Amino acid sequence: MNVLVLGSGGRENAICWKISQSSLLRDLFIAPGNGGTPRFGENVNIDPTDFKAIKKFVLEKEITMVVVGPEIPLVEGIVDFFESDKHLQKVAIIGPNQTCAQLEGSKKFAKEFMIRHGIPTAKYASFGSEQIKEAQAFIDTLKKPIVLKADGLASGKGVLILDDHKKAKDEVKAMLSGKAFGDAGTTVVIEEFLKGIECSAFIITDGTSYRVLPEAKDYKRIGEGDTGLNTGGMGAISPVPFCTPEFKDKIETQIIIPTMKGLVADGLKYKGFIFFGIMKVGNEPYVIEYNCRLGDPETEAILPRLKSDLLNLFEGVATETLGECDMHIDDRTAACVMLVADGYPGDYEKGKEIKALDEIQDSLLFHAGTKLSGKDQKLVTNGGRVMAVTSLAHRMDDAIFQSMKNANQIKYSGKYFRKDIGEDLMKFTSK
């Protein structure tokens, strides 16, 4: 089949790498892709939110399946666009419709869904732009620290955890007035703080059946020891040693199954990936957030562990036969380390030449913010997160060592990466 993948990050690079291994694939196109995706298919200069241009390309190239990587096209309704267009209705599109995507697109929608269906989550209240005083009054009722979440999409950075009531009240005012996160923050969810340790759980579903993908733990903060500003993600480990069989069973019975039943009860046909941001409090799982796509950089850690044919799973989603598809997982540990540009997540420069990739051994490289530049098609940096280095090994420390070794090998001006990815997990395992 002819497949079009929408997106340009490390997640999409990993998806393309995995799809390219499928015997079901004929031609692969990536819109817009990055400097690494031409290894697996053809880059196409189309914005993932330009639905009309995507339609034109899909019809011209006789695309049979579209895989939506990032959240923005889903929240903006690309699935609905395909399903309502008579020329596109036979084209399989992997991802939830616009209403279902509100699980990520609106924190308020997600929290109301969780409360309605008895899914464990933090206590909360939501406030609109005309309720600044009410929001500030609610903050006064909470113990420190205080969690503020922009309702809409904010590229994974719309969450603030504050240890000071005055600072929290100042920040909520800035958010609700549109100064902090623009339109994404004009509704704010304020939550109680859950003290625990985080992990990410994933399923793929056809609306009825689902298959559980490997879990992962990602590292959001820019600085070692989880310090500094939030980023889109600085690395990930899969599997997660504190996610014991007992705990994973709790995630499935208390969160995944009630979520699936809740979607059905609400009349929502959800097809695609569901990402569950989980907080382990004691030995109990709580949902921090839903996402309507795979995580990044978690994808760069979990897909290398997937032995099954990803395109076959996507076909199962499209035809609603996912329950018949096998799921086989590599029992080795995947350690992903993200290389970023100097200054990220703030201001950073682009266009720095990347060298020494041909020296990398025993690791997978998933490009994120890269592009091929000039007549000589040199590989240069083109984003804050530049490249993910992923290694597999039977021992977690060996996987981490290999990724760190190769992260050191890669050369470009202003390179930075966290050197403590996975360190906090060593106490949970002898690996």
Buried (B, 14 or more C-beta within 10 A) or exposed (E): BBBBBBBBBBBBBBBBBBBBEBEBBEBBBBBBBBBBBBEBBBBBEBBBBEBEBBBEBBEEBEBBBBBBBBBBBBBBBBBBBBEEBEEBEEBBBBBBBBBBBBBBBBBBBBBBBBEEBEBBBBEBBBBBBEBBEEBBEBBEEBEEBBBBBBBBBBBBBBBBBBEEBEEBBEBBBBBBEEEBBEEBBBBBBBBBBBEBBBBBBBBBBBBBBBBBBBBBBBBBBBEBEEEBEBBBBBBBBBBBBBBEEEBBEBBBEBBBEBBBEBBEEEEBBBBBBBBBBBBBBEEEBBBBBBBBBBBBBBBBBBBBBBEBBBBBBBBBBBEBEBEEBEBEBBEBBBBBBBBBBBEBBEEBEBEBEBEEBEEBEEBBBBBBBBBBBEEEEBBBBBBBBBBBBBBBBEEBBBBBBBBBBBBBBBEBEBBBBBEBBBBBBEEBBEB
